[in-house]
Amino acid sequence: MTETPTTDTRPNESALADIQNLAAAVRSEVGKVIIGQTDTVDLLLTALLSRGHILLEGVPGTAKTFMAQVFAHVTKLDFGRIQFTPDLLPGDLLGTNLFSFQTNEFTLVKGPIFCDMLLADEINRTPPKTQAALLEAMQERQVTIDGQGFPLGENFMVVATQNPIEQQGTYPLPEAQLDRFLFKHILSYPTRDEEIRIVQQHGQRAGTPSLNELGLKTVLTKAALKKARASIGAIHLNDEVTNYVVDLVRGTRDNPLFETGASPRAAAMIASSSRAYAALQGRNYVIPDDVKSIALPALRHRAVLSPAAEIEGRTADEVITTVIEQTQAPR
């Protein structure tokens, strides 16, 4: 391992404790109404702290939408939601300039994208033209309307959902958009014990309760979030772990089972999010296990299987897991 620089700018124990306490408070509040799904909450926290976006995929009824709503409420993020449909236009998402006859001027009517956390519900149900409206927003955190740029704010985050079993009337997300998501997370069914608790807690309601009825607290302020992100930016990532991140990403390109491997953007995003993940574990430096913990959700949507691999019935998760196992990690 390389030696730590003489001038150590890494966050101290107090800053790391603050991050851990904030994360524990978020987990606790979300856990009051969301049974299980602790891995989902941890990835949402990692994405939030590293300024990333996340794609949630799961069958109907696995609380994808409810999770996003609860998480936004608990973290005090300004929440916006749009239901993606085949007839949705870019202007419905971004907003549009409308002419006012009273002032003889055009006035911008902002769309739902002007928020901190945008829930893009069933994102694969809208045509590529509308999906492309998110590209600039996700990468640069701004949108361009009639040639004028409008910032979305440093806290802008997209939480998108999609259903893997209904393909009729859907439009696969283009690779350029998938690459802008930090994570693609697959929500699994709860365990039997968790499902029993879900029925006991929510079985008396006919529908989803409002967040006000649930009595959830907000446990994160924008000032605390900004401070936590500043601390995470100083988490130490040494040369060996950096090389390991690059080797993992390049391993997807060298594997013949992939037609297209992960991009250099993927390596940069993994490095950034591994710092956040390390901070959530209480460390001011990144270890290979941090990288391994987030590698699968960070890579599964970026690598495209070859036709031969698809014919053989291979899955991206299976091949990426093999790449992770075969890539030598530093000690």
C-alpha positions in Angstrom: 0.0 0.0 0.0 1.2 3.5 -0.7 2.0 5.7 2.3 -0.5 8.3 3.5 0.5 11.8 2.5 2.3 13.9 5.1 -0.5 16.5 5.0 -3.5 14.5 6.0 -6.7 16.2 4.9 -8.9 13.2 5.6 -12.1 13.7 7.7 -11.5 13.2 11.5 -13.4 10.9 13.7 -15.9 13.5 14.7 -16.9 14.1 11.0 -17.2 10.4 10.4 -19.3 10.0 13.5 -21.6 12.7 12.2 -22.0 10.9 8.9 -22.7 7.5 10.6 -25.2 9.1 13.0 -27.1 10.7 10.1 -27.1 7.5 8.2 -28.3 5.5 11.3 -31.1 8.1 11.8 -32.2 7.8 8.2 -32.2 4.0 8.4 -34.2 4.1 11.6 -36.9 6.4 10.2 -37.2 4.6 6.9 -37.3 1.3 8.8 -40.4 2.4 10.7 -42.5 1.9 7.6 -40.3 0.0 5.1 -39.8 -3.6 6.2 -36.5 -5.0 5.1 -34.8 -3.4 2.0 -31.8 -2.3 4.1 -29.5 -2.8 1.1 -31.8 -0.4 -0.9 -31.6 2.2 1.8 -27.8 1.9 2.0 -27.5 2.4 -1.8 -29.8 5.4 -1.7 -27.6 6.9 1.0 -24.5 6.2 -1.0 -26.0 7.7 -4.1 -27.2 10.8 -2.2 -23.8 11.4 -0.5 -21.9 10.9 -3.8 -24.3 13.0 -5.9 -25.4 10.0 -7.9 -28.7 8.8 -9.5 -30.2 5.3 -9.0 -32.4 3.0 -11.0 -34.7 0.7 -9.0 -36.0 -2.4 -10.8 -38.5 -4.7 -9.2 -41.8 -6.4 -9.8 -45.0 -4.4 -8.8 -45.6 -4.2 -5.1 -42.0 -4.2 -3.8 -42.3 -0.6 -2.5 -40.1 1.1 -5.1 -42.2 4.3 -5.3 -43.0 4.3 -1.6 -39.4 3.9 -0.7 -38.4 6.9 -2.8 -41.2 9.0 -1.2 -40.2 8.0 2.3 -36.5 8.5 1.7 -37.1 12.0 0.3 -39.3 12.9 3.3 -36.8 11.7 5.9 -33.9 13.4 4.2 -35.9 16.6 3.7 -35.3 16.7 0.0 -37.8 18.7 -2.2 -39.7 15.8 -3.9 -41.0 15.8 -7.4 -42.7 12.9 -9.2 -43.7 12.2 -12.8 -45.4 9.2 -14.1 -43.7 8.3 -17.4 -46.2 7.4 -20.1 -46.0 6.8 -23.9 -47.5 10.2 -24.7 -45.3 12.2 -22.3 -43.4 15.1 -24.0 -40.1 16.7 -23.0 -42.0 19.9 -22.1 -44.1 17.9 -19.6 -40.9 17.0 -17.8 -38.8 20.2 -18.1 -41.5 22.9 -18.4 -42.2 25.4 -21.1 -42.3 29.2 -21.8 -45.8 30.5 -21.9 -46.8 33.9 -23.3 -48.6 36.2 -20.9 -50.9 38.7 -22.5 -51.0 40.8 -19.3 -47.2 41.4 -19.4 -46.5 40.7 -23.1 -43.7 38.5 -22.0 -42.9 34.8 -21.9 -42.9 33.2 -18.5 -41.3 29.9 -17.6 -43.7 27.4 -16.1 -41.3 24.9 -14.5 -41.8 21.2 -14.8 -41.6 18.6 -12.1 -37.8 18.2 -12.8 -37.2 21.3 -10.8 -36.7 19.6 -7.4 -34.1 17.9 -5.2 -35.3 14.3 -5.8 -37.2 13.4 -8.9 -39.0 10.1 -8.9 -39.1 9.0 -12.6 -41.8 6.4 -12.2 -41.7 3.6 -14.8 -39.1 5.5 -16.8 -39.1 2.9 -19.5 -42.7 3.6 -20.5 -41.9 6.8 -22.3 -40.3 7.2 -25.8 -36.5 7.9 -26.2 -37.2 11.5 -27.2 -38.6 12.2 -23.7 -36.0 10.0 -22.0 -33.3 12.1 -23.7 -34.6 15.2 -21.9 -33.0 13.7 -18.7 -29.5 13.4 -20.1 -28.4 16.9 -19.5 -30.1 17.1 -16.2 -28.5 14.0 -14.9 -25.0 14.8 -16.0 -24.8 18.6 -15.6 -27.7 19.3 -13.2 -29.2 21.8 -15.5 -31.8 21.9 -18.3 -32.0 23.9 -21.4 -35.4 25.4 -22.4 -35.6 27.5 -25.6 -31.9 27.9 -25.6 -31.6 29.1 -22.0 -30.0 27.1 -19.3 -31.6 26.7 -15.9 -29.7 25.1 -12.9 -31.4 22.4 -10.9 -29.3 22.7 -7.8 -26.5 20.7 -6.3 -28.9 18.3 -4.5 -30.7 17.2 -7.7 -31.0 13.4 -7.8 -33.0 11.0 -10.0 -34.6 7.9 -8.5 -36.1 6.0 -11.4 -38.2 2.8 -11.3 -39.0 0.2 -13.9 -40.8 -3.1 -14.0 -38.8 -6.1 -15.4 -41.8 -8.3 -16.3 -44.0 -6.1 -18.4 -42.3 -5.4 -21.7 -45.3 -4.5 -23.9 -45.5 -0.7 -24.4 -42.0 -0.1 -23.0 -38.9 1.5 -24.5 -35.5 0.2 -23.3 -33.3 2.9 -21.8 -30.5 4.0 -24.2 -27.0 3.1 -23.1 -26.1 6.9 -22.8 -28.9 7.3 -20.2 -28.1 4.1 -18.3 -24.5 5.2 -18.0 -25.6 8.3 -16.1 -27.1 6.2 -13.3 -24.7 5.4 -10.5 -26.5 2.3 -9.5 -29.0 -0.1 -10.9 -30.5 -1.9 -7.9 -32.7 -5.0 -8.2 -35.3 -5.2 -5.4 -36.0 -8.7 -4.4 -39.0 -10.2 -2.6 -39.0 -9.9 1.2 -38.2 -13.0 3.3 -41.2 -14.8 4.9 -40.7 -13.1 8.3 -40.4 -9.7 6.6 -43.6 -10.3 4.7 -45.4 -11.3 7.8 -44.3 -8.0 9.4 -45.5 -6.1 6.3 -48.9 -7.7 6.5 -49.1 -7.0 10.3 -48.1 -3.4 9.9 -49.9 -2.4 6.6 -52.5 -5.1 6.2 -55.3 -3.1 7.8 -55.0 -0.4 5.1 -56.7 -0.5 1.7 -54.0 1.7 0.1 -50.7 3.4 0.7 -51.0 5.8 3.7 -49.9 9.4 3.4 -46.5 10.3 4.8 -48.2 12.7 7.3 -50.2 9.8 8.8 -47.0 7.8 9.4 -45.4 10.3 11.7 -42.0 10.2 10.1 -39.3 12.7 11.2 -36.9 14.5 8.9 -33.4 13.8 10.2 -31.2 15.5 7.6 -30.8 19.2 6.7 -29.3 20.6 3.6 -26.5 22.1 5.6 -25.7 18.7 7.2 -25.8 17.1 3.8 -23.3 19.7 2.3 -21.0 19.2 5.3 -21.1 15.4 4.9 -20.4 15.6 1.2 -17.4 17.8 1.9 -16.0 15.2 4.3 -16.6 12.4 1.9 -14.7 14.2 -0.9 -11.6 14.0 1.4 -11.8 10.3 2.0 -8.5 8.7 1.0 -8.3 6.5 -2.1 -4.8 5.1 -2.5 -3.1 4.1 -5.8 -3.6 0.4 -5.3 -7.4 0.7 -4.8 -7.6 3.2 -7.7 -5.9 0.6 -9.9 -8.3 -2.0 -8.6 -11.3 0.1 -9.6 -9.8 0.6 -13.1 -9.0 -3.1 -13.5 -12.6 -4.1 -12.6 -14.0 -1.8 -15.2 -11.5 -2.8 -17.8 -12.3 -6.4 -17.0 -15.8 -6.0 -18.3 -14.3 -4.7 -21.6 -11.9 -7.6 -21.9 -14.5 -10.3 -21.2 -15.7 -11.9 -24.5 -19.1 -12.5 -23.0 -19.7 -8.7 -23.1 -20.3 -6.9 -26.4 -19.7 -3.6 -24.7 -18.0 -3.0 -21.4 -18.3 -0.3 -18.8 -17.1 3.2 -19.6 -14.4 5.4 -17.9 -17.3 7.3 -16.4 -18.2 4.1 -14.5 -14.7 4.0 -13.0 -14.9 7.6 -11.8 -18.4 7.0 -10.3 -17.2 3.8 -8.5 -14.3 5.7 -7.0 -16.6 8.5 -5.9 -19.2 6.2 -4.4 -16.7 4.0 -2.7 -15.6 7.0 -0.7 -19.2 7.5 0.4 -19.6 3.8 1.2 -16.3 3.9 3.3 -17.6 6.8 5.3 -20.8 5.0 6.0 -18.7 2.2 7.5 -16.8 4.7 9.7 -13.5 4.8 7.8 -11.7 7.8 6.3 -10.0 5.6 3.6 -11.3 3.1 1.0 -10.5 -0.6 1.1 -11.1 -3.1 -1.7 -14.2 -4.5 0.1 -15.9 -1.1 -0.3 -15.4 -1.3 -4.0 -16.6 -4.9 -4.1 -19.7 -4.0 -2.2 -20.9 -1.5 -4.8 -19.3 -3.0 -8.0 -22.3 -5.1 -9.0 -25.0 -2.4 -8.8 -22.6 0.0 -10.4 -21.7 -2.2 -13.4 -24.8 -4.4 -14.2 -26.5 -1.7 -16.3 -23.4 -0.6 -18.1 -22.1 -3.8 -19.6 -24.0 -5.2 -22.6 -24.0 -9.0 -23.1 -22.9 -10.4 -26.4 -25.4 -12.3 -28.5 -23.6 -15.6 -27.9 -23.9 -15.0 -24.1 -27.6 -14.3 -24.4 -28.1 -17.5 -26.4 -26.3 -19.4 -23.7 -28.7 -17.9 -21.1 -26.0 -16.0 -19.3 -26.9 -12.9 -17.3 -25.0 -9.6 -16.8 -25.0 -10.2 -13.0 -23.5 -13.6 -13.5 -20.7 -12.5 -15.8 -19.9 -9.3 -13.7 -19.7 -11.5 -10.5 -17.1 -13.6 -12.4 -15.1 -10.5 -13.3 -15.1 -9.4 -9.7 -13.9 -12.8 -8.5 -11.2 -13.0 -11.1 -9.9 -9.4 -10.6 -7.1 -9.5 -8.1 -7.7 -7.1 -5.2 -4.8 -5.4 -3.3 -4.1 -6.6 0.2 
